[in-house]
């Protein structure tokens, strides 16, 4: 047991990071030492406490939250990975979840209970105030990964004929307003958005000025059913801090803020990165079975493409038997082609995800990548040909591998851009599948070019 005082121990643990803090917290939980537990975690910001919960085992997570009781900040739940948050939602009592829902923003509350059984969801909703329940139910009606699910249902909306003084008095006297906001939306009697006023401009205006005189009419309105990636692109393109969300009748139903969009951008980038590696939407909190289910499908496809490459090698087995050096050098051709294809594919998939590659510039980009592949092949082939000449003392073998590398790097560049484009054309996600098929092309083309040229020039 560490002999440091509780508060000093907590500071020391926090300085070591949540991974080092986790064993101390687990020890306090086993010893049911609530005072020490609070001393260890009470000063942790919500994101850091969320990281701590994620590295703990599932049983410890529930005990930690229940032991902290009123000391637990429910904002932590909104910072958790989706898998861990869903596991906690299933494990925690509905009474505790109902209390958490009342303290979280509408979007975070929806994420917390969306995966629960309908009976549990209804029990939690029944414990909420009427206004909070209506807002949350409206949020849950929209599909996942849309602006409607991302939005906060609480906002400040006023009429255009109100004066600045009346708006300020309204904000001071009304209790059911967001805790933080930067814009006030101006709406007509049908709740359609007419414009918005920055809070800073409102506070600098005189009390008798009408809101319609200082509002900005040009607003980037977001449809509730719009995909969250499209919303994120609007925020990035137009440097938005917030945007009003409207339903199919163009009525104001919520607001999306930049902090929510930042999370979307991070999540989408992480999702694309995982898909490119063929691991799906998994996290460290997933079970062994869930992880295997996520990874096996594309490994099976990859196995099939590897077998196809083996058939290409088998067709030249007599050539390989006559010259063992070919077996030594084959991996070089395939490896450099695979890496070059991955470079092009990664750039292409990202350009497609951000809608920066389309019909207007596709021919130019394809031509550029093909030329890059050809020039890379010329540079690398000259280097490898020289290495082979000094290694095996054969100029013809150097010429064979050099020529094969030129062919393969050109094929890798073309495949790296055309395969994602083809999949996108047929409305298939290019991120998870492109890598497998690009590797297949580079392996098959590389082996065929190298061994084929060897059988012609060396045998």
C-alpha positions in Angstrom: 0.0 0.0 0.0 1.3 3.4 -0.9 2.0 5.5 2.2 1.3 8.9 0.5 -1.7 10.9 1.7 -4.9 10.4 -0.3 -4.8 13.6 -2.1 -1.1 13.4 -2.9 -1.6 9.8 -4.0 -4.3 10.8 -6.3 -2.2 13.6 -7.9 0.7 11.2 -8.4 -1.5 8.6 -10.0 -3.1 11.1 -12.3 0.3 12.4 -13.5 1.1 8.8 -14.6 -2.0 8.6 -16.8 -5.3 6.7 -16.5 -3.5 3.4 -17.3 -1.4 3.7 -14.2 -4.4 5.0 -12.2 -6.6 2.0 -13.1 -4.9 -0.5 -10.7 -5.2 1.9 -7.8 -8.9 2.5 -8.5 -9.5 -1.3 -8.7 -7.7 -1.7 -5.4 -9.9 0.9 -3.8 -13.0 -0.8 -5.2 -12.0 -4.2 -3.9 -11.3 -2.7 -0.4 -14.6 -0.7 -0.6 -12.6 2.4 0.3 -14.9 5.1 -1.1 -12.9 8.0 0.4 -9.8 6.8 -1.3 -11.7 6.2 -4.5 -13.1 9.7 -4.6 -9.6 11.1 -3.8 -8.2 9.3 -6.8 -10.8 10.4 -9.4 -12.6 13.5 -8.1 -10.4 16.0 -10.0 -10.3 14.1 -13.3 -12.0 15.9 -16.1 -14.9 14.0 -17.8 -12.8 12.8 -20.8 -10.0 11.5 -18.5 -12.5 9.7 -16.3 -14.1 8.2 -19.4 -10.6 6.9 -20.5 -10.2 5.4 -17.1 -13.5 3.6 -17.3 -12.7 2.2 -20.7 -9.5 0.5 -19.5 -11.2 -1.1 -16.6 -13.0 -4.5 -16.9 -16.9 -4.4 -17.3 -17.6 -5.4 -13.7 -15.4 -2.7 -12.3 -17.0 0.0 -14.4 -20.4 -0.6 -12.9 -19.1 -0.8 -9.4 -17.1 2.4 -9.8 -20.1 4.4 -11.0 -22.4 3.1 -8.3 -19.8 3.6 -5.6 -19.2 7.2 -6.6 -23.0 7.9 -6.5 -23.7 11.6 -6.4 -20.0 12.3 -7.0 -20.2 10.8 -10.5 -20.5 13.3 -13.4 -22.9 11.9 -16.0 -21.1 13.9 -18.6 -18.6 11.1 -18.6 -21.0 8.8 -20.3 -21.1 11.0 -23.4 -17.3 10.7 -23.6 -17.2 6.9 -23.7 -16.6 4.8 -26.8 -19.9 3.5 -28.2 -19.2 -0.1 -27.3 -18.4 0.7 -23.6 -21.4 3.1 -23.4 -23.8 0.4 -24.7 -22.4 -2.1 -22.2 -22.9 0.3 -19.3 -26.4 1.2 -20.5 -27.3 -2.5 -20.3 -25.7 -3.0 -16.9 -26.7 0.1 -15.0 -30.2 0.3 -13.4 -32.8 2.3 -15.3 -33.3 4.7 -12.4 -29.7 5.8 -12.7 -30.0 6.1 -16.5 -33.1 8.2 -16.1 -31.2 10.6 -13.9 -28.3 10.7 -16.4 -30.7 11.5 -19.2 -32.1 14.5 -17.5 -28.6 16.0 -17.0 -27.2 15.3 -20.5 -27.9 17.2 -23.7 -30.6 15.6 -25.9 -28.1 14.1 -28.4 -26.0 12.6 -25.7 -29.0 11.2 -23.9 -30.3 9.6 -27.1 -26.9 7.9 -27.7 -27.1 6.6 -24.1 -30.4 4.8 -24.4 -30.7 4.0 -28.1 -29.4 0.5 -27.8 -31.7 -0.6 -24.9 -34.7 -2.9 -25.2 -37.9 -1.0 -25.9 -39.3 -1.9 -22.5 -36.2 -0.4 -20.7 -36.3 2.6 -23.0 -40.0 3.2 -22.2 -39.4 2.9 -18.4 -36.6 5.5 -18.6 -38.7 7.9 -20.7 -41.6 7.5 -18.3 -39.5 9.0 -15.5 -38.6 12.2 -17.4 -40.4 15.5 -17.3 -42.8 16.0 -20.2 -40.7 18.5 -22.1 -37.5 16.4 -21.8 -39.3 13.3 -22.8 -40.9 14.9 -25.9 -37.5 16.3 -27.0 -35.7 13.0 -26.5 -38.5 11.0 -28.3 -38.3 13.4 -31.3 -34.5 12.9 -31.4 -34.8 9.1 -31.3 -37.3 9.2 -34.2 -34.5 10.2 -36.6 -32.2 7.5 -38.1 -28.7 7.1 -36.7 -25.9 9.2 -38.1 -28.3 12.0 -39.2 -28.5 15.6 -38.2 -31.7 14.8 -36.3 -29.9 12.4 -34.0 -26.9 14.7 -33.7 -28.8 17.9 -32.8 -29.6 19.3 -29.4 -33.4 19.9 -29.0 -32.9 22.9 -26.6 -32.3 26.3 -28.3 -33.2 30.0 -28.0 -35.7 31.2 -30.6 -37.4 34.6 -30.7 -39.7 36.6 -33.0 -38.3 39.2 -35.4 -40.3 42.1 -33.9 -38.9 41.6 -30.4 -36.5 44.2 -29.1 -33.0 43.5 -27.8 -34.2 44.4 -24.3 -37.1 41.9 -24.4 -34.8 39.1 -25.6 -32.3 39.8 -22.7 -35.2 39.8 -20.2 -36.5 36.6 -21.7 -33.1 34.9 -21.4 -32.8 36.0 -17.7 -36.2 35.0 -16.7 -36.8 31.7 -18.6 -35.5 28.6 -16.9 -35.9 26.1 -19.7 -33.0 27.3 -21.9 -29.7 25.7 -22.8 -26.9 26.1 -20.3 -24.6 27.4 -23.0 -25.3 28.9 -26.5 -23.8 31.4 -28.8 -26.6 32.2 -31.2 -30.3 33.2 -31.0 -32.5 32.1 -33.8 -35.2 34.3 -35.3 -38.4 32.5 -36.4 -41.8 33.3 -37.8 -45.1 32.1 -36.2 -44.7 28.8 -38.1 -41.3 28.2 -36.5 -39.5 28.7 -39.8 -36.0 30.1 -39.5 -35.7 33.7 -40.7 -32.2 34.4 -39.4 -29.9 34.4 -36.4 -28.2 36.8 -34.1 -24.8 36.3 -32.5 -25.0 36.7 -28.7 -22.1 39.1 -28.8 -23.9 41.4 -31.3 -27.1 41.2 -29.2 -25.3 42.3 -26.1 -23.6 45.2 -27.9 -26.9 46.5 -29.3 -29.2 49.0 -27.5 -32.3 47.7 -25.8 -34.9 49.3 -28.1 -33.4 47.9 -31.3 -35.6 45.3 -33.0 -34.1 41.9 -33.5 -34.8 41.9 -37.3 -32.6 44.9 -37.7 -29.5 43.1 -36.4 -30.1 39.5 -37.5 -28.2 37.7 -40.2 -30.6 36.4 -42.8 -28.2 34.1 -44.6 -28.1 30.9 -42.6 -26.8 27.5 -43.4 -29.9 25.5 -42.5 -29.5 21.7 -42.0 -32.2 19.2 -42.8 -32.9 16.8 -39.9 -32.6 13.8 -42.1 -29.2 14.9 -43.6 -26.3 12.6 -43.1 -24.0 13.7 -40.4 -20.9 13.6 -42.7 -22.6 16.1 -45.0 -23.3 18.3 -42.0 -19.7 18.1 -41.0 -18.6 19.1 -44.5 -20.8 22.2 -44.3 -19.3 23.2 -40.9 -15.8 22.8 -42.3 -16.5 24.6 -45.6 -18.3 27.6 -44.1 -16.6 27.8 -40.7 -19.8 27.4 -38.8 -20.1 27.4 -35.0 -23.7 26.2 -35.0 -26.5 25.5 -37.5 -30.3 25.3 -37.1 -31.9 22.0 -37.9 -35.3 21.9 -39.6 -37.8 19.1 -40.3 -39.4 18.3 -43.6 -41.8 21.3 -43.2 -38.9 23.6 -42.7 -39.7 24.1 -39.0 -36.9 24.7 -36.5 -36.5 21.5 -34.4 -33.0 21.7 -33.0 -29.4 23.0 -33.3 -26.1 21.3 -34.2 -23.0 22.8 -32.6 -19.4 22.6 -33.6 -18.4 20.4 -30.6 -20.7 17.7 -31.9 -19.4 18.1 -35.4 -15.8 17.7 -34.2 -16.7 14.3 -32.7 -18.3 13.3 -36.0 -15.2 14.3 -38.0 -13.0 12.3 -35.6 -15.4 9.3 -35.7 -15.6 9.2 -39.5 -11.9 9.6 -39.9 -11.3 6.7 -37.5 -14.0 4.6 -39.2 -12.4 5.1 -42.6 -8.9 4.2 -41.2 -10.3 1.0 -39.7 -12.1 0.1 -42.8 -9.0 0.5 -44.9 -7.3 -2.0 -42.5 -10.3 -4.4 -42.8 -11.1 -4.4 -39.1 -14.6 -2.9 -39.2 -16.2 -0.7 -36.5 -14.5 -2.3 -33.5 -13.0 -1.0 -30.3 -10.8 -2.2 -27.4 -14.0 -2.8 -25.5 -15.3 -5.5 -27.8 -15.3 -9.1 -26.8 -13.1 -11.7 -28.5 -16.1 -13.1 -30.5 -17.1 -9.7 -31.6 -13.6 -8.9 -32.7 -13.2 -12.1 -34.6 -16.5 -11.6 -36.4 -15.3 -8.1 -37.4 -12.0 -9.3 -38.8 -12.5 -12.7 -40.3 -14.7 -11.8 -43.4 -12.1 -9.7 -45.1 -9.3 -12.1 -44.1 -11.2 -14.9 -45.8 -11.5 -12.7 -49.0 -7.8 -11.9 -48.7 -7.1 -15.7 -48.4 -8.9 -16.2 -51.7 -6.9 -13.5 -53.4 -3.7 -15.0 -52.0 -4.6 -18.4 -53.4 -5.2 -16.7 -56.8 -1.7 -15.3 -56.7 -0.4 -18.7 -55.8 -1.9 -20.1 -59.0 0.1 -17.5 -60.9 3.3 -18.7 -59.2 2.3 -22.3 -59.9 2.1 -21.6 -63.6 5.8 -20.8 -63.6 7.1 -23.5 -61.2 9.4 -25.0 -63.8 11.0 -21.6 -64.3 11.5 -21.1 -60.6 13.1 -24.6 -60.3 15.7 -23.7 -62.9 16.7 -20.4 -61.2 16.4 -20.2 -57.4 17.2 -16.5 -57.4 13.7 -15.9 -58.8 12.1 -17.2 -55.5 14.4 -14.9 -53.5 13.4 -11.8 -55.5 9.6 -12.5 -56.0 8.6 -10.9 -52.6 10.4 -7.6 -53.5 8.2 -7.2 -56.6 4.9 -8.0 -54.8 5.8 -5.9 -51.7 6.8 -2.7 -53.4 3.7 -3.0 -55.7 1.4 -3.5 -52.7 2.8 -0.5 -50.9 2.5 1.7 -53.9 -1.1 0.6 -54.5 -2.0 1.3 -50.9 -0.6 4.9 -51.2 -2.8 5.7 -54.2 -5.8 3.8 -52.7 -5.6 5.8 -49.4 -5.6 9.1 -51.2 -8.4 8.1 -53.5 -10.7 6.7 -50.7 -10.2 9.9 -48.6 -10.9 12.1 -51.7 -14.1 10.2 -52.3 -15.2 10.4 -48.6 -14.7 14.2 -48.7 -16.3 14.5 -52.1 -13.2 16.1 -53.7 -13.1 13.5 -56.4 -15.9 13.4 -59.0 -16.7 13.3 -62.7 -15.1 16.7 -63.4 -11.6 15.8 -62.2 -11.5 12.0 -62.3 -9.7 11.7 -65.8 -7.1 14.2 -64.7 -6.4 12.5 -61.4 -6.3 9.0 -62.9 -3.8 10.3 -65.5 -1.7 11.9 -62.8 -1.6 8.7 -60.6 -0.8 6.5 -63.6 2.2 8.8 -64.5 3.3 8.9 -60.8 3.2 5.1 -60.8 5.3 4.9 -64.0 7.9 7.4 -62.7 8.1 5.6 -59.4 8.6 2.4 -61.3 11.5 3.9 -63.3 13.3 5.2 -60.2 12.8 2.0 -58.1 13.6 -0.4 -60.9 16.9 1.3 -61.6 17.9 1.0 -58.0 16.7 -2.7 -57.7 18.4 -3.6 -61.0 21.7 -2.3 -59.7 21.3 -4.2 -56.4 20.5 -7.5 -58.3 23.5 -7.0 -60.6 25.9 -6.7 -57.7 24.1 -9.4 -55.7 23.8 -12.1 -58.3 26.2 -10.9 -60.9 23.5 -11.0 -63.6 22.6 -8.0 -65.7 19.7 -9.8 -67.4 18.2 -10.8 -64.1 18.4 -7.1 -63.0 16.7 -6.1 -66.3 13.9 -8.6 -65.6 13.2 -7.5 -62.1 13.5 -3.8 -63.1 11.0 -4.2 -66.0 8.6 -6.2 -63.7 8.7 -3.4 -61.1 7.9 -0.8 -63.7 4.9 -2.8 -64.9 3.7 -3.6 -61.3 4.0 0.0 -60.0 2.1 1.3 -63.0 -0.6 -1.4 -62.4 -0.6 -0.6 -58.7 -1.2 3.1 -59.3 -4.0 2.4 -61.8 -5.7 -0.2 -59.6 -5.3 2.0 -56.5 -7.5 4.6 -58.0 -9.8 2.7 -60.4 -10.9 0.0 -57.9 -12.2 2.6 -55.3 -13.8 4.6 -58.1 -15.6 1.5 -59.5 -16.9 0.5 -56.0 -18.1 4.0 -55.4 -19.8 4.0 -58.8 -21.8 0.9 -57.8 -22.7 2.5 -54.4 -20.4 0.2 -52.5 -18.1 1.4 -49.6 -14.6 1.5 -51.1 -12.8 1.7 -47.8 -13.1 -1.9 -46.5 -12.8 -3.8 -49.8 -10.3 -1.7 -51.9 -7.2 -2.9 -50.0 -7.9 -6.6 -50.6 -8.5 -6.2 -54.4 -5.6 -3.8 -54.9 -3.3 -6.3 -53.2 -4.7 -9.0 -55.4 -3.9 -7.0 -58.5 -0.4 -6.1 -57.4 0.5 -9.7 -56.4 -0.9 -11.3 -59.5 0.5 -8.7 -62.0 3.8 -8.5 -60.1 4.4 -12.3 -60.1 3.1 -12.7 -63.7 5.3 -9.9 -65.0 8.4 -11.0 -63.1 8.2 -14.8 -63.8 6.8 -14.3 -67.3 9.7 -12.0 -68.3 12.2 -14.4 -66.6 10.9 -17.4 -68.6 11.3 -15.4 -71.8 14.6 -13.7 -71.2 16.5 -16.1 -68.9 15.5 -19.6 -69.8 
